[in-house]
Amino acid sequence: MENKFAGYQQILEDLKEENRFRQIPHDRTSGNRIDLSGNDYLGLNSHASELHEEFLAHSDSTLSSSASRILASKQRHHKELENLLEELYGRPALLFNSGFHANTGVISALNIPGTVFLCDKLIHASVIDGLAMGKAEFARWKHNDAEHLHRLLQKYEARSRRMIVVAESIYSMDGDLAPLEKLVELKREFPTMILYLDEAHAFGVRGQHGLGLAEELGYMDEADILIGTFGKACYSSGAFAITSPLLHSFLVNTARSLIFSTALPPLNVSWTKEMIVRISKMNGEREKLKEISKDFRNFISEITGTENPSQSQIVPLMIGDAEKALKIASALNREGIDALAIRRPTVPPGGERIRFSLNASLSPDDLIKVKKAIRKVLLENENQFS
């Protein structure tokens, strides 16, 4: 009789053969290492002990909500955080347990009859899963191609009541920016268009108060739904959706990831509130990160001989082959640099890369060490770009 688990084993063997097998990494926080694999964009982890000690000295919050937001009796800290976000954005905020929960919950709930979703080709997997959960009709426009989106809007306008355009403000793999100005122009042209903007990698990093690219460009009121996460620049966990009062009430009643999940722990929510107050004032760190990122992008462009797609703190080193990407990431690891190899299905075939996530705590010496390590590793690997 065939082993009932054999099919799963075969899938794992296939992944290993294709250099796509994944394992959860060991703790890499010990030793003199430079971490370019995480999303602590403002470098708050470098002040962790001080921040934790200060917070715990006055915190009165508990470790569990013990129920979902619909049922929990412990809501004071959650409401305080939502009120703070509402003050900053000028519209109601709704907390979710993660960015994945936010996108799957909001997207699937928004799919009522007469709705079509038009998504950027490189939109996050959580959006795709939300579409699948909601059994939504959708089409994908070429990445950052506003002209292609315009044609899709024309195609679907007559046959739908609403067209929800979904984009990320900063894309997590290429580090490039959504053509937000053009998206706003399209929204003004098509009255049934709803603009859904995922600011996960821009929250804390862009804008005068760190509220994202929409704040930086003056379009906060134009994005009908803004998604932000706390697990990146905010140095916490969880996520939020900024919506109109009507959609806020609608999501409270329909977003399954909100209704059926135990709410974020009050301790976590209280910490997040303090981090948001802090990062809203970190313009110096945002400016430093901007300068570091520009310099590093130029460096990567120089050694590859091609223009880098990034316009942000996320900078890819394109490799184009899974085995080579793993080899280069491993060599960088031996040099004390943590930067991960990104492979399918996170990126399409041929899009394999090393993804560098920069942060404001990097010193000039750190950057010199990183650049030297990259040059050395590429030379040892016969320079993948020759």
C-alpha positions in Angstrom: 0.0 0.0 0.0 1.3 3.4 -0.9 2.5 5.5 2.0 -0.3 8.1 2.5 2.3 10.8 3.2 4.4 10.0 0.1 2.9 12.8 -1.9 4.0 15.4 0.6 7.5 13.9 0.8 7.7 14.1 -3.0 6.8 17.7 -3.0 9.6 18.4 -0.5 12.1 16.4 -2.6 11.1 18.4 -5.7 11.6 21.7 -3.8 15.1 20.6 -2.8 15.9 19.6 -6.4 14.8 23.1 -7.5 16.8 24.9 -4.8 13.5 26.2 -3.4 13.4 24.3 -0.1 12.9 26.5 2.9 13.7 26.2 6.6 13.1 28.5 9.5 16.6 30.1 10.2 18.4 29.9 13.5 18.7 32.9 15.8 21.3 35.2 14.2 21.4 38.0 16.8 24.6 36.9 18.5 28.0 38.1 17.3 29.1 41.1 15.3 26.7 40.7 12.4 25.0 43.2 10.1 21.3 42.3 9.6 19.9 43.3 6.2 17.2 40.7 6.2 14.6 42.2 8.4 12.2 45.2 8.2 13.3 47.3 11.2 13.7 50.2 8.8 14.1 53.0 11.4 16.6 50.9 13.5 14.6 50.8 16.7 16.0 47.4 17.6 19.3 49.1 18.3 17.6 50.8 21.2 15.6 47.8 22.3 16.8 47.5 25.9 16.2 51.1 26.7 12.8 51.2 25.0 11.7 48.0 26.7 12.8 49.1 30.1 11.1 52.4 29.8 7.9 50.9 28.6 7.6 48.1 31.2 8.2 50.6 34.0 4.8 52.2 33.5 2.8 49.7 31.4 -0.5 48.5 33.0 -1.6 46.3 30.1 -2.1 42.5 30.1 -0.7 39.7 28.0 -3.9 38.5 26.4 -7.3 39.8 25.2 -8.8 36.4 25.6 -11.4 36.9 22.9 -11.9 38.6 19.5 -12.5 42.3 19.1 -16.3 41.5 18.9 -16.3 39.8 22.3 -13.3 41.0 24.3 -13.8 43.0 27.5 -10.2 44.3 27.4 -10.5 47.0 24.7 -9.2 50.2 26.3 -5.7 50.0 24.7 -7.1 49.0 21.4 -9.5 51.9 21.3 -6.6 54.3 22.3 -4.5 53.0 19.4 -7.3 53.3 16.9 -8.1 56.8 18.2 -4.4 57.8 17.7 -4.4 56.5 14.2 -7.7 58.3 13.5 -6.1 61.6 14.7 -3.1 61.0 12.4 -5.1 60.0 9.3 -8.3 61.9 9.8 -10.4 58.8 9.3 -11.4 55.7 11.3 -8.9 53.0 11.9 -9.4 49.3 12.5 -6.8 47.0 14.0 -5.9 43.6 12.6 -3.5 40.9 13.9 -1.1 41.2 11.0 -0.8 42.6 7.5 -1.8 39.2 6.2 -5.0 39.2 8.3 -5.7 42.8 7.2 -5.4 42.1 3.5 -7.2 38.7 3.5 -10.0 40.0 5.7 -10.6 43.3 4.0 -10.3 42.1 0.4 -12.5 39.1 0.9 -15.1 41.2 2.7 -15.2 43.9 0.0 -16.2 41.3 -2.6 -20.0 41.9 -2.9 -22.0 41.5 -6.1 -21.0 44.0 -8.8 -17.3 44.2 -7.7 -14.2 43.6 -9.7 -10.6 43.9 -8.4 -7.8 45.2 -10.6 -4.5 44.3 -9.0 -0.9 45.2 -9.8 0.9 42.1 -11.1 3.3 42.2 -8.2 0.8 42.6 -5.4 1.4 40.7 -2.1 0.3 37.1 -1.7 -2.1 38.1 1.1 -4.1 40.1 -1.4 -4.2 37.1 -3.8 -5.4 34.9 -0.9 -8.1 37.4 0.0 -9.4 37.3 -3.6 -9.5 33.5 -3.4 -11.2 33.5 -0.1 -13.8 36.0 -1.3 -14.2 34.1 -4.7 -13.7 37.5 -6.3 -13.5 38.4 -10.0 -10.2 40.1 -10.7 -7.7 41.0 -13.3 -4.1 42.0 -13.0 -2.4 45.0 -14.6 1.2 45.0 -15.7 3.4 46.2 -12.8 3.2 49.9 -12.4 1.7 50.3 -15.9 -1.0 52.9 -15.5 -1.8 52.8 -19.2 -2.7 49.1 -18.9 -4.7 49.8 -15.8 -6.6 52.5 -17.7 -7.5 50.0 -20.4 -8.8 47.5 -17.8 -10.9 50.3 -16.1 -12.4 51.1 -19.5 -13.1 47.4 -20.1 -14.8 46.7 -16.7 -16.5 50.1 -16.1 -19.8 49.2 -17.9 -20.1 45.7 -16.4 -19.4 46.5 -12.7 -20.7 48.7 -10.0 -17.3 49.2 -8.4 -13.7 48.6 -9.5 -11.3 48.2 -6.6 -7.7 49.0 -7.7 -5.1 47.4 -5.5 -1.5 48.6 -5.3 1.4 48.7 -2.8 3.0 52.0 -2.2 6.5 50.4 -1.9 6.8 46.9 -3.4 8.5 44.4 -1.1 10.8 42.7 -3.6 11.8 45.4 -6.1 11.6 48.3 -3.7 10.0 50.5 -6.3 7.0 52.9 -5.8 3.5 52.8 -7.1 2.6 55.5 -9.7 0.3 57.0 -7.1 -0.2 60.3 -8.9 -1.4 58.5 -12.0 -3.7 56.2 -9.8 -5.3 59.3 -8.3 -5.8 60.8 -11.8 -7.5 57.5 -12.8 -9.7 57.6 -9.8 -10.9 61.1 -10.7 -11.6 59.9 -14.2 -13.6 56.7 -13.2 -16.2 57.5 -10.5 -16.7 53.8 -9.7 -13.0 53.2 -8.9 -12.0 52.6 -5.3 -8.3 52.9 -4.5 -6.8 50.3 -2.1 -3.2 51.1 -1.1 -1.1 48.8 0.9 1.5 51.0 2.8 3.2 48.1 4.7 6.7 49.0 3.7 6.1 52.8 3.7 4.5 53.2 7.1 7.1 54.8 9.4 9.4 55.4 6.5 7.8 58.0 4.2 5.9 61.2 4.9 6.4 64.0 7.4 4.9 61.9 10.2 5.8 58.5 8.8 2.3 57.8 7.6 3.4 56.5 4.2 3.8 57.5 0.6 0.3 58.9 0.4 1.1 61.4 3.1 4.4 62.3 1.4 2.7 63.0 -1.9 -0.4 64.6 -0.4 -2.9 61.9 -1.4 -4.0 60.5 2.0 -7.6 61.5 1.3 -7.6 60.0 -2.2 -6.8 56.5 -1.0 -10.2 55.0 0.0 -8.5 52.2 2.0 -5.0 52.4 3.4 -3.4 49.3 4.9 -0.4 49.7 7.3 1.6 47.3 9.4 3.3 47.6 12.8 5.8 44.8 12.3 8.2 46.7 10.2 9.4 50.3 10.8 7.1 50.5 13.9 9.0 47.7 15.7 5.9 45.9 16.9 3.3 43.6 15.4 -0.2 43.8 14.0 -1.7 46.0 11.3 -4.5 48.5 10.6 -6.9 49.6 7.9 -7.8 53.3 7.4 -11.3 53.6 5.9 -14.4 55.7 5.8 -16.9 55.5 8.7 -19.2 53.4 6.4 -16.5 50.9 5.5 -15.2 50.7 9.0 -18.6 49.6 10.2 -18.9 47.3 7.2 -15.6 45.5 8.0 -16.4 45.2 11.7 -19.4 43.2 10.6 -17.9 41.2 7.7 -14.1 40.8 7.9 -13.7 37.2 9.0 -10.0 37.6 10.1 -11.2 40.3 12.5 -14.4 38.5 13.7 -12.9 35.1 14.3 -9.4 35.9 15.6 -8.4 36.6 19.2 -7.5 40.3 19.4 -4.0 41.5 19.7 -2.7 41.4 23.3 -3.3 44.7 25.2 0.5 44.8 26.1 1.3 44.6 22.4 -1.2 47.3 21.5 0.0 49.6 24.2 3.6 49.2 23.0 2.5 49.9 19.4 0.9 53.2 20.5 4.1 54.4 22.1 6.2 53.3 19.0 3.8 55.3 16.7 4.2 58.4 18.8 8.0 57.9 18.6 8.3 57.2 14.9 6.0 60.1 14.0 8.9 62.4 15.2 11.8 60.4 13.6 12.4 62.7 10.6 16.1 62.6 11.1 16.1 58.8 10.8 13.9 58.9 7.8 16.3 61.4 6.1 19.3 59.3 7.0 17.6 56.1 5.6 16.8 58.0 2.4 20.5 59.0 2.0 21.8 55.5 2.8 19.3 53.9 0.4 20.3 56.2 -2.5 24.0 55.5 -1.9 23.4 51.7 -1.7 21.2 51.6 -4.8 23.9 53.5 -6.8 26.5 50.9 -5.5 24.4 48.0 -6.6 23.8 49.6 -10.0 27.6 50.2 -10.4 28.6 46.6 -9.7 25.8 45.1 -11.8 26.1 47.5 -14.7 22.3 47.9 -14.8 19.9 50.4 -13.3 18.4 49.2 -10.0 14.6 49.2 -9.9 14.5 50.3 -6.3 13.3 53.7 -5.2 13.4 52.9 -1.5 15.2 51.2 1.4 14.5 47.8 -0.2 17.3 47.1 -2.7 17.5 43.9 -4.8 20.7 42.3 -6.2 19.3 40.4 -9.2 20.8 37.0 -9.7 18.3 35.1 -11.9 19.1 31.6 -10.6 18.0 30.0 -7.3 21.2 27.9 -6.8 23.5 30.9 -7.4 21.3 33.1 -5.1 21.6 30.6 -2.3 25.4 30.3 -2.8 25.9 34.1 -2.7 23.6 34.5 0.4 25.6 31.8 2.2 28.9 33.4 1.3 27.6 36.8 2.6 26.5 35.0 5.8 30.1 33.8 6.3 31.2 37.4 6.0 28.9 38.5 8.8 26.1 39.9 6.5 22.6 38.6 6.8 20.8 39.0 3.5 18.4 36.4 2.2 18.1 34.7 -1.1 14.6 35.3 -2.5 13.2 32.5 -4.8 10.0 31.2 -6.3 7.2 31.5 -5.5 8.0 34.8 -3.8 9.4 36.1 -7.1 8.8 34.7 -10.7 11.2 32.4 -12.4 14.3 34.3 -13.4 13.7 36.9 -10.7 15.8 35.2 -8.0 17.8 37.8 -6.0 19.4 38.8 -2.8 17.1 41.3 -1.0 18.8 44.0 1.1 16.6 45.7 3.6 18.4 48.8 4.9 17.8 50.6 8.2 18.7 53.9 9.8 21.0 52.4 12.4 23.6 51.4 9.8 26.9 53.3 10.4 29.3 54.4 7.6 31.6 51.5 8.8 28.8 49.0 8.4 28.1 50.1 4.9 31.8 49.9 4.0 31.9 46.4 5.4 28.8 45.4 3.4 30.1 46.8 0.1 33.4 45.1 0.6 31.7 41.8 1.3 29.5 42.0 -1.7 32.4 42.8 -4.0 34.4 39.9 -2.5 31.6 37.4 -2.8 30.7 38.3 -6.3 34.3 38.0 -7.4 34.7 34.6 -5.7 31.5 33.5 -7.5 33.0 34.5 -10.9 30.9 37.6 -11.0 27.4 36.7 -11.9 27.0 39.9 -13.9 29.8 39.5 -16.4 
